[in-house]
Amino acid sequence: MAQQITLTPDEIKHLALLANLFISDEEIDKYQVQFAETIAYVENLDELDTELVTPTSHSVPLENVYFADGTKNEKGLSQAQAISNTKKIKNGCFVVGRIM
């Protein structure tokens, strides 16, 4: 069995800072225990035989969404179709209210 990894209070504070969390000293103690348990659990994966498992970089298959050069995008809307249901149009564009 490998040595249990425990994060220092400074490492816990650094992780909290990265996550934009504000934690108390009592929470640091609690998170030290929880992180040690989590790291120990994940280290169990080292015991698995993954020799025949194909490496992946994504959990779902990816498709190329680009069109080949010279082909026409049949899925898009024309400008007239895009602005056909809007109330305000100026120079062929949508007109929206000012935010600020």
N, CA, C and O atoms as a DFTB+ gen file, in Angstrom:
400 C
 N C O
     1  1       0.852      -1.189       0.000
     2  2       0.000       0.000       0.000
     3  2       0.889       1.241       0.000
     4  3       1.875       1.307       0.734
     5  1       0.542       2.201      -0.808
     6  2       1.337       3.419      -0.935
     7  2       1.100       4.345       0.253
     8  3       0.101       4.244       0.964
     9  1       2.048       5.241       0.438
    10  2       1.937       6.215       1.525
    11  2       0.785       7.171       1.214
    12  3       0.638       7.629       0.080
    13  1      -0.029       7.469       2.231
    14  2      -1.166       8.347       2.030
    15  2      -0.683       9.783       1.844
    16  3       0.133      10.284       2.617
    17  1      -1.196      10.428       0.813
    18  2      -0.823      11.809       0.512
    19  2      -1.762      12.746       1.271
    20  3      -2.982      12.617       1.175
    21  1      -1.203      13.669       2.009
    22  2      -1.976      14.679       2.722
    23  2      -1.518      16.046       2.248
    24  3      -0.322      16.338       2.228
    25  1      -2.452      16.862       1.877
    26  2      -2.120      18.213       1.443
    27  2      -1.885      19.110       2.652
    28  3      -2.531      18.954       3.688
    29  1      -0.966      20.039       2.512
    30  2      -0.678      20.984       3.593
    31  2      -1.767      22.048       3.635
    32  3      -2.489      22.237       2.656
    33  1      -1.888      22.747       4.766
    34  2      -2.869      23.838       4.828
    35  2      -2.632      24.898       3.744
    36  3      -3.586      25.466       3.213
    37  1      -1.360      25.161       3.419
    38  2      -1.089      26.136       2.361
    39  2      -1.582      25.647       1.006
    40  3      -2.069      26.439       0.200
    41  1      -1.459      24.345       0.749
    42  2      -1.958      23.789      -0.513
    43  2      -3.481      23.855      -0.579
    44  3      -4.051      24.128      -1.635
    45  1      -4.133      23.605       0.551
    46  2      -5.591      23.713       0.611
    47  2      -6.015      25.155       0.348
    48  3      -6.957      25.397      -0.406
    49  1      -5.325      26.112       0.964
    50  2      -5.636      27.532       0.747
    51  2      -5.420      27.905      -0.709
    52  3      -6.203      28.669      -1.275
    53  1      -4.369      27.377      -1.322
    54  2      -4.088      27.663      -2.725
    55  2      -5.194      27.107      -3.628
    56  3      -5.639      27.784      -4.555
    57  1      -5.633      25.885      -3.359
    58  2      -6.733      25.304      -4.133
    59  2      -8.011      26.126      -3.972
    60  3      -8.742      26.350      -4.936
    61  1      -8.269      26.570      -2.746
    62  2      -9.451      27.402      -2.507
    63  2      -9.354      28.711      -3.281
    64  3     -10.341      29.183      -3.845
    65  1      -8.163      29.289      -3.302
    66  2      -7.958      30.524      -4.054
    67  2      -8.200      30.298      -5.543
    68  3      -8.837      31.120      -6.203
    69  1      -7.690      29.181      -6.076
    70  2      -7.905      28.868      -7.487
    71  2      -9.384      28.675      -7.810
    72  3      -9.839      29.013      -8.903
    73  1     -10.129      28.128      -6.848
    74  2     -11.559      27.899      -7.033
    75  2     -12.390      29.109      -6.619
    76  3     -13.620      29.072      -6.665
    77  1     -11.710      30.184      -6.213
    78  2     -12.375      31.407      -5.774
    79  2     -13.324      31.130      -4.595
    80  3     -14.447      31.632      -4.546
    81  1     -12.833      30.311      -3.647
    82  2     -13.594      29.985      -2.449
    83  2     -12.912      30.583      -1.228
    84  3     -11.684      30.632      -1.153
    85  1     -13.696      31.023      -0.299
    86  2     -13.169      31.535       0.958
    87  2     -13.463      30.490       2.017
    88  3     -14.624      30.161       2.258
    89  1     -12.415      29.961       2.660
    90  2     -12.610      28.896       3.629
    91  2     -11.975      29.284       4.961
    92  3     -10.981      30.007       5.014
    93  1     -12.583      28.779       6.037
    94  2     -12.087      29.059       7.383
    95  2     -11.024      28.029       7.760
    96  3     -10.808      27.057       7.038
    97  1     -10.365      28.250       8.891
    98  2      -9.343      27.318       9.368
    99  2      -9.950      25.952       9.704
   100  3      -9.307      24.923       9.498
   101  1     -11.180      25.937      10.218
   102  2     -11.837      24.671      10.512
   103  2     -12.110      23.894       9.226
   104  3     -11.993      22.669       9.189
   105  1     -12.471      24.616       8.186
   106  2     -12.736      23.965       6.906
   107  2     -11.443      23.412       6.293
   108  3     -11.472      22.396       5.599
   109  1     -10.332      24.067       6.542
   110  2      -9.052      23.576       6.027
   111  2      -8.773      22.185       6.575
   112  3      -8.361      21.294       5.833
   113  1      -8.999      21.996       7.881
   114  2      -8.795      20.681       8.485
   115  2      -9.721      19.638       7.861
   116  3      -9.305      18.517       7.570
   117  1     -10.974      20.022       7.660
   118  2     -11.953      19.103       7.070
   119  2     -11.545      18.743       5.640
   120  3     -11.629      17.580       5.246
   121  1     -11.105      19.736       4.866
   122  2     -10.728      19.485       3.474
   123  2      -9.440      18.679       3.366
   124  3      -9.266      17.929       2.406
   125  1      -8.539      18.818       4.329
   126  2      -7.325      17.994       4.316
   127  2      -7.694      16.512       4.365
   128  3      -7.143      15.700       3.621
   129  1      -8.620      16.174       5.238
   130  2      -9.058      14.782       5.367
   131  2      -9.771      14.341       4.093
   132  3      -9.512      13.252       3.579
   133  1     -10.672      15.187       3.581
   134  2     -11.448      14.813       2.401
   135  2     -10.562      14.664       1.160
   136  3     -10.755      13.739       0.370
   137  1      -9.600      15.561       0.985
   138  2      -8.698      15.449      -0.161
   139  2      -7.836      14.193      -0.043
   140  3      -7.592      13.519      -1.044
   141  1      -7.377      13.872       1.151
   142  2      -6.565      12.666       1.342
   143  2      -7.369      11.420       0.971
   144  3      -6.847      10.510       0.328
   145  1      -8.639      11.381       1.376
   146  2      -9.505      10.251       1.037
   147  2      -9.729      10.180      -0.473
   148  3      -9.708       9.095      -1.054
   149  1      -9.943      11.328      -1.105
   150  2     -10.181      11.361      -2.549
   151  2      -8.947      10.915      -3.321
   152  3      -9.052      10.131      -4.264
   153  1      -7.789      11.407      -2.928
   154  2      -6.547      11.031      -3.609
   155  2      -6.287       9.537      -3.442
   156  3      -5.869       8.871      -4.389
   157  1      -6.532       9.008      -2.244
   158  2      -6.339       7.571      -2.003
   159  2      -7.291       6.753      -2.881
   160  3      -6.909       5.713      -3.418
   161  1      -8.509       7.222      -3.019
   162  2      -9.491       6.514      -3.847
   163  2      -9.058       6.508      -5.306
   164  3      -9.139       5.478      -5.975
   165  1      -8.602       7.645      -5.799
   166  2      -8.176       7.744      -7.197
   167  2      -6.920       6.910      -7.430
   168  3      -6.750       6.343      -8.509
   169  1      -6.051       6.827      -6.447
   170  2      -4.843       6.018      -6.589
   171  2      -5.160       4.536      -6.755
   172  3      -4.320       3.777      -7.241
   173  1      -6.356       4.114      -6.358
   174  2      -6.767       2.728      -6.574
   175  2      -6.793       2.385      -8.057
   176  3      -6.665       1.216      -8.422
   177  1      -6.955       3.369      -8.900
   178  2      -6.993       3.134     -10.343
   179  2      -5.661       2.613     -10.854
   180  3      -5.616       1.958     -11.896
   181  1      -4.573       2.890     -10.142
   182  2      -3.253       2.382     -10.540
   183  2      -3.199       0.858     -10.499
   184  3      -2.366       0.248     -11.170
   185  1      -4.071       0.251      -9.726
   186  2      -4.070      -1.201      -9.598
   187  2      -4.774      -1.895     -10.757
   188  3      -4.644      -3.108     -10.917
   189  1      -5.512      -1.154     -11.562
   190  2      -6.249      -1.749     -12.677
   191  2      -5.318      -2.057     -13.839
   192  3      -4.376      -1.314     -14.114
   193  1      -5.596      -3.162     -14.515
   194  2      -4.845      -3.519     -15.710
   195  2      -5.497      -2.824     -16.901
   196  3      -6.594      -3.193     -17.322
   197  1      -4.822      -1.827     -17.435
   198  2      -5.364      -1.058     -18.561
   199  2      -4.586      -1.321     -19.839
   200  3      -4.634      -0.525     -20.778
   201  1      -3.874      -2.430     -19.873
   202  2      -3.027      -2.772     -21.023
   203  2      -3.820      -2.807     -22.323
   204  3      -3.338      -2.324     -23.347
   205  1      -5.020      -3.363     -22.303
   206  2      -5.804      -3.544     -23.528
   207  2      -6.831      -2.433     -23.756
   208  3      -7.624      -2.518     -24.693
   209  1      -6.829      -1.409     -22.929
   210  2      -7.784      -0.307     -23.065
   211  2      -7.220       0.718     -24.033
   212  3      -6.090       1.180     -23.876
   213  1      -8.013       1.067     -25.032
   214  2      -7.586       2.049     -26.026
   215  2      -7.630       3.443     -25.408
   216  3      -8.649       3.836     -24.840
   217  1      -6.543       4.189     -25.513
   218  2      -6.549       5.554     -24.972
   219  2      -7.564       6.436     -25.709
   220  3      -7.753       6.306     -26.918
   221  1      -8.198       7.315     -24.974
   222  2      -9.147       8.252     -25.575
   223  2      -8.830       9.659     -25.117
   224  3      -8.225       9.867     -24.065
   225  1      -9.247      10.620     -25.919
   226  2      -9.071      12.009     -25.520
   227  2     -10.411      12.684     -25.255
   228  3     -10.459      13.769     -24.676
   229  1     -11.512      12.035     -25.684
   230  2     -12.846      12.582     -25.475
   231  2     -13.787      11.453     -25.073
   232  3     -13.579      10.297     -25.443
   233  1     -14.805      11.790     -24.328
   234  2     -15.749      10.772     -23.884
   235  2     -16.810      10.463     -24.935
   236  3     -17.480       9.432     -24.858
   237  1     -16.965      11.349     -25.915
   238  2     -17.928      11.135     -26.996
   239  2     -17.206      11.303     -28.325
   240  3     -16.240      12.061     -28.412
   241  1     -17.662      10.607     -29.359
   242  2     -17.003      10.770     -30.653
   243  2     -17.226      12.187     -31.206
   244  3     -18.305      12.762     -31.068
   245  1     -16.195      12.718     -31.823
   246  2     -16.287      14.045     -32.403
   247  2     -16.442      13.955     -33.909
   248  3     -15.926      13.039     -34.549
   249  1     -17.158      14.915     -34.463
   250  2     -17.336      14.974     -35.901
   251  2     -16.795      16.292     -36.405
   252  3     -16.830      17.300     -35.699
   253  1     -16.300      16.286     -37.615
   254  2     -15.862      17.510     -38.252
   255  2     -17.103      18.282     -38.691
   256  3     -17.880      17.784     -39.506
   257  1     -17.297      19.472     -38.173
   258  2     -18.494      20.246     -38.473
   259  2     -18.271      21.250     -39.604
   260  3     -19.175      22.010     -39.951
   261  1     -17.081      21.249     -40.169
   262  2     -16.781      22.179     -41.242
   263  2     -17.164      21.584     -42.587
   264  3     -17.250      20.366     -42.745
   265  1     -17.391      22.463     -43.550
   266  2     -17.736      22.034     -44.891
   267  2     -16.480      21.982     -45.751
   268  3     -15.552      22.770     -45.565
   269  1     -16.464      21.063     -46.674
   270  2     -15.343      20.990     -47.606
   271  2     -15.339      22.248     -48.474
   272  3     -16.388      22.842     -48.725
   273  1     -14.176      22.638     -48.919
   274  2     -14.071      23.826     -49.762
   275  2     -14.949      23.683     -50.994
   276  3     -14.948      22.644     -51.654
   277  1     -15.686      24.722     -51.292
   278  2     -16.518      24.741     -52.484
   279  2     -17.925      24.226     -52.279
   280  3     -18.755      24.374     -53.176
   281  1     -18.234      23.621     -51.128
   282  2     -19.590      23.138     -50.901
   283  2     -20.418      24.239     -50.255
   284  3     -19.886      25.127     -49.590
   285  1     -21.714      24.166     -50.461
   286  2     -22.616      25.195     -49.951
   287  2     -23.238      24.733     -48.635
   288  3     -23.605      23.567     -48.487
   289  1     -23.351      25.648     -47.692
   290  2     -23.985      25.367     -46.413
   291  2     -25.491      25.420     -46.614
   292  3     -26.070      26.499     -46.742
   293  1     -26.119      24.260     -46.640
   294  2     -27.567      24.183     -46.852
   295  2     -28.337      24.330     -45.529
   296  3     -29.557      24.490     -45.540
   297  1     -27.634      24.277     -44.404
   298  2     -28.300      24.326     -43.099
   299  2     -28.534      25.750     -42.620
   300  3     -29.394      25.973     -41.769
   301  1     -27.799      26.707     -43.140
   302  2     -27.898      28.076     -42.667
   303  2     -29.105      28.812     -43.226
   304  3     -29.729      28.373     -44.192
   305  1     -29.419      29.933     -42.603
   306  2     -30.518      30.778     -43.066
   307  2     -29.968      31.907     -43.931
   308  3     -28.847      32.377     -43.740
   309  1     -30.788      32.322     -44.881
   310  2     -30.420      33.518     -45.627
   311  2     -30.665      34.719     -44.722
   312  3     -31.324      34.598     -43.689
   313  1     -30.139      35.869     -45.104
   314  2     -30.353      37.061     -44.284
   315  2     -31.834      37.388     -44.190
   316  3     -32.322      37.762     -43.123
   317  1     -32.549      37.252     -45.291
   318  2     -33.986      37.543     -45.293
   319  2     -34.734      36.600     -44.353
   320  3     -35.639      37.032     -43.638
   321  1     -34.366      35.318     -44.345
   322  2     -35.013      34.364     -43.447
   323  2     -34.690      34.688     -41.988
   324  3     -35.554      34.579     -41.119
   325  1     -33.467      35.078     -41.729
   326  2     -33.049      35.347     -40.359
   327  2     -33.778      36.535     -39.762
   328  3     -34.122      36.509     -38.581
   329  1     -34.022      37.564     -40.535
   330  2     -34.672      38.771     -40.006
   331  2     -36.172      38.810     -40.270
   332  3     -36.823      39.817     -39.992
   333  1     -36.724      37.727     -40.801
   334  2     -38.139      37.738     -41.193
   335  2     -39.095      37.892     -40.010
   336  3     -40.193      38.412     -40.207
   337  1     -38.744      37.477     -38.809
   338  2     -39.666      37.542     -37.672
   339  2     -39.302      38.615     -36.662
   340  3     -39.852      38.624     -35.560
   341  1     -38.406      39.505     -36.997
   342  2     -38.023      40.536     -36.045
   343  2     -38.891      41.769     -36.224
   344  3     -39.426      42.013     -37.305
   345  1     -39.024      42.542     -35.158
   346  2     -39.841      43.750     -35.209
   347  2     -39.061      44.943     -35.730
   348  3     -39.606      45.789     -36.439
   349  1     -37.763      45.010     -35.371
   350  2     -36.965      46.177     -35.746
   351  2     -35.793      45.751     -36.625
   352  3     -35.003      44.882     -36.257
   353  1     -35.699      46.383     -37.792
   354  2     -34.623      46.103     -38.739
   355  2     -34.035      47.437     -39.190
   356  3     -34.766      48.393     -39.447
   357  1     -32.702      47.489     -39.283
   358  2     -32.042      48.669     -39.811
   359  2     -30.887      48.207     -40.688
   360  3     -30.000      47.494     -40.218
   361  1     -30.889      48.595     -41.927
   362  2     -29.853      48.221     -42.885
   363  2     -29.677      46.710     -42.967
   364  3     -28.556      46.222     -43.106
   365  1     -30.779      45.968     -42.881
   366  2     -30.731      44.525     -43.001
   367  2     -30.232      43.797     -41.760
   368  3     -29.919      42.608     -41.826
   369  1     -30.153      44.497     -40.625
   370  2     -29.658      43.894     -39.385
   371  2     -30.693      44.013     -38.280
   372  3     -31.592      44.852     -38.341
   373  1     -30.557      43.170     -37.275
   374  2     -31.413      43.270     -36.089
   375  2     -31.135      44.557     -35.344
   376  3     -29.987      44.996     -35.279
   377  1     -32.165      45.173     -34.778
   378  2     -32.000      46.321     -33.902
   379  2     -32.424      45.870     -32.509
   380  3     -33.536      45.381     -32.312
   381  1     -31.517      46.041     -31.545
   382  2     -31.807      45.643     -30.169
   383  2     -31.669      46.842     -29.260
   384  3     -30.996      47.817     -29.595
   385  1     -32.311      46.763     -28.103
   386  2     -32.241      47.855     -27.134
   387  2     -30.868      47.946     -26.494
   388  3     -30.136      46.959     -26.411
   389  1     -30.534      49.139     -26.047
   390  2     -29.265      49.374     -25.377
   391  2     -29.281      48.694     -24.018
   392  3     -30.290      48.739     -23.314
   393  1     -28.177      48.067     -23.643
   394  2     -28.100      47.366     -22.367
   395  2     -27.708      48.325     -21.260
   396  3     -28.302      48.312     -20.182
   397  1     -26.720      49.146     -21.518
   398  2     -26.245      50.065     -20.484
   399  2     -26.487      51.489     -20.885
   400  3     -26.151      52.407     -20.136
